[in-house]
Amino acid sequence: MKCPGCGFPESKVIDSRPVSEGYSIRRRRECLACQKRFNTFETVETVQIIVVKKSGSKELFDKQKLLAGVLKATEKRPVDAVSLVNEIEAELQNTLRQEITSTELGELAMKKLKERDEVAYVRFASVYREFKDIDTFLAELNVLKDRTENGETN
């Protein structure tokens, strides 16, 4: 790492500590030539994920947008929405795919919610799947009820 003071190309690391929830590291360095101290930051290079909407338009994956939807579904429920969304984002990054359809993203969110809390899952599904009437809502509840009675977890 080049020293910002004298431009010498070598420095030593004095201290390292994680920042931003462990997604980057702050390093305190000292120039081997002039002994000037400076900070550097290392971050993991991530793939920018594009969400392909039902209309065919594309937009960058917005973690905050997904979090807002999950927060609504998990309101007053014992579910950590932030960790759930972080898990989804990590899963997307691990696939190394650059594009995902909004349908796939919604299904992934519903799967994670169903594993944690069926009420939150039904809330999310009612908006995501655009339940038009009570019959559609009841049909989804009956599917969940049948799975629970048969001992299925998902």
Backbone torsions as a table, in degrees:
resi	resn	phi	psi	omega
1	MET	NA	125.8	-179.6
2	LYS	-70.1	136.6	177.6
3	CYS	-70.1	130.7	178.4
4	PRO	-71.6	-15.4	-179.9
5	GLY	-85.2	-56.8	-174.5
6	CYS	-111.9	-11.2	178.4
7	GLY	84.5	4.7	179.1
8	PHE	-62.9	135.6	-171.9
9	PRO	-78.8	-3.8	-176.8
10	GLU	-122.0	139.8	177.1
11	SER	-145.9	164.0	175.9
12	LYS	-115.6	149.4	179.4
13	VAL	-84.3	125.4	179.1
14	ILE	-94.7	-39.7	-176.1
15	ASP	-151.5	144.9	174.9
16	SER	-132.6	138.8	174.3
17	ARG	-150.5	144.9	-180.0
18	PRO	-72.6	146.5	174.6
19	VAL	-136.2	169.7	178.3
20	SER	53.1	55.2	177.3
21	GLU	56.1	32.6	177.0
22	GLY	83.5	6.2	-178.9
23	TYR	-89.5	-7.1	174.7
24	SER	-149.4	164.6	-177.8
25	ILE	-126.1	132.6	175.1
26	ARG	-96.6	126.4	179.1
27	ARG	-117.0	130.2	173.9
28	ARG	-94.4	124.4	-176.1
29	ARG	-121.5	159.5	175.5
30	GLU	-132.3	129.9	179.7
31	CYS	-66.6	135.9	-180.0
32	LEU	-76.9	-15.1	-179.8
33	ALA	-94.5	-54.4	-173.5
34	CYS	-106.7	-2.5	-179.9
35	GLN	64.0	13.5	175.5
36	LYS	-66.8	140.4	178.6
37	ARG	-103.3	142.9	179.9
38	PHE	-152.5	163.8	-178.9
39	ASN	-107.2	145.5	170.7
40	THR	-131.0	159.6	178.4
41	PHE	-128.4	134.9	175.0
42	GLU	-112.2	134.6	175.5
43	THR	-130.9	153.6	177.1
44	VAL	-74.3	133.4	177.1
45	GLU	-79.9	121.9	-177.6
46	THR	-110.9	157.9	177.2
47	VAL	-81.9	133.2	175.1
48	GLN	-79.1	121.6	-176.1
49	ILE	-95.3	131.7	178.5
50	ILE	-103.1	130.7	176.4
51	VAL	-98.7	123.3	178.2
52	VAL	-93.3	114.2	-176.9
53	LYS	-75.9	166.8	179.2
54	LYS	-60.7	-30.0	179.9
55	SER	-76.2	-9.8	-178.0
56	GLY	98.4	-13.8	177.9
57	SER	-71.7	160.0	-177.3
58	LYS	-124.8	145.4	175.3
59	GLU	-148.3	157.1	177.5
60	LEU	-65.9	143.9	175.4
61	PHE	-58.5	127.3	-179.0
62	ASP	-115.5	102.6	-178.5
63	LYS	-58.4	-37.9	-178.3
64	GLN	-66.6	-34.7	178.7
65	LYS	-66.5	-44.5	177.0
66	LEU	-64.2	-42.8	179.6
67	LEU	-60.5	-40.2	179.5
68	ALA	-60.2	-44.2	178.7
69	GLY	-65.6	-41.6	179.8
70	VAL	-68.8	-38.3	178.1
71	LEU	-61.5	-40.2	177.5
72	LYS	-62.1	-42.6	-178.2
73	ALA	-70.2	-30.5	-175.4
74	THR	-99.2	5.9	-179.2
75	GLU	-55.6	128.8	-179.6
76	LYS	61.4	26.2	176.7
77	ARG	-119.9	153.2	-177.7
78	PRO	-81.2	57.7	-177.9
79	VAL	-127.3	131.6	176.2
80	ASP	-84.9	96.3	-175.3
81	ALA	-63.3	-37.9	-177.8
82	VAL	-64.2	-46.0	-179.8
83	SER	-67.3	-33.7	177.7
84	LEU	-63.3	-46.2	179.7
85	VAL	-67.4	-38.1	176.0
86	ASN	-61.6	-39.1	178.1
87	GLU	-63.8	-42.7	178.5
88	ILE	-63.2	-46.3	-179.8
89	GLU	-61.4	-43.1	178.6
90	ALA	-61.9	-41.2	178.7
91	GLU	-62.7	-40.7	178.1
92	LEU	-64.5	-42.4	179.4
93	GLN	-64.6	-37.8	-177.7
94	ASN	-70.2	-22.4	178.5
95	THR	-73.6	-21.0	-178.1
96	LEU	62.6	14.3	174.0
97	ARG	-79.9	143.4	178.9
98	GLN	-92.4	-18.2	179.5
99	GLU	-129.4	144.5	174.4
100	ILE	-141.4	143.3	177.8
101	THR	-79.9	154.8	178.0
102	SER	-62.7	-29.8	177.4
103	THR	-65.0	-46.8	178.5
104	GLU	-62.0	-40.9	179.7
105	LEU	-64.4	-43.8	178.1
106	GLY	-63.7	-41.9	178.5
107	GLU	-64.9	-38.0	177.7
108	LEU	-64.1	-44.0	178.0
109	ALA	-62.6	-42.7	179.9
110	MET	-65.0	-39.0	178.7
111	LYS	-61.3	-46.3	-179.4
112	LYS	-64.9	-40.2	178.5
113	LEU	-66.3	-41.0	-178.9
114	LYS	-61.8	-36.1	178.6
115	GLU	-65.6	-29.9	-173.7
116	ARG	-98.4	-41.2	-173.2
117	ASP	-160.7	116.0	-175.6
118	GLU	-68.5	-31.7	178.6
119	VAL	-65.9	-45.7	177.9
120	ALA	-62.7	-38.1	177.5
121	TYR	-60.2	-47.9	-178.4
122	VAL	-64.5	-39.5	177.3
123	ARG	-59.5	-48.4	-178.9
124	PHE	-64.5	-44.8	-178.8
125	ALA	-62.8	-35.5	-178.4
126	SER	-63.3	-33.3	177.1
127	VAL	-84.0	-47.9	-175.8
128	TYR	-62.6	-45.4	-178.6
129	ARG	-88.3	2.8	175.9
130	GLU	52.7	56.6	176.9
131	PHE	-55.1	123.3	-174.9
132	LYS	-87.6	-27.7	-176.5
133	ASP	-151.7	176.6	-178.0
134	ILE	-64.8	-30.7	-179.6
135	ASP	-64.6	-41.5	177.7
136	THR	-63.8	-42.0	179.3
137	PHE	-62.4	-47.4	179.8
138	LEU	-63.7	-36.4	178.8
139	ALA	-61.6	-43.0	178.6
140	GLU	-66.4	-40.8	177.2
141	LEU	-62.6	-40.4	179.0
142	ASN	-64.5	-37.8	176.6
143	VAL	-61.4	-46.2	178.4
144	LEU	-62.4	-43.4	-179.0
145	LYS	-62.6	-43.9	179.8
146	ASP	-62.7	-42.5	179.5
147	ARG	-63.5	-41.1	-179.7
148	THR	-65.5	-44.1	-180.0
149	GLU	-65.7	-30.9	179.3
150	ASN	-86.3	1.0	177.0
151	GLY	82.0	10.7	177.7
152	GLU	-79.9	144.1	178.5
153	THR	-96.2	-24.4	178.9
154	ASN	-137.7	NA	NA
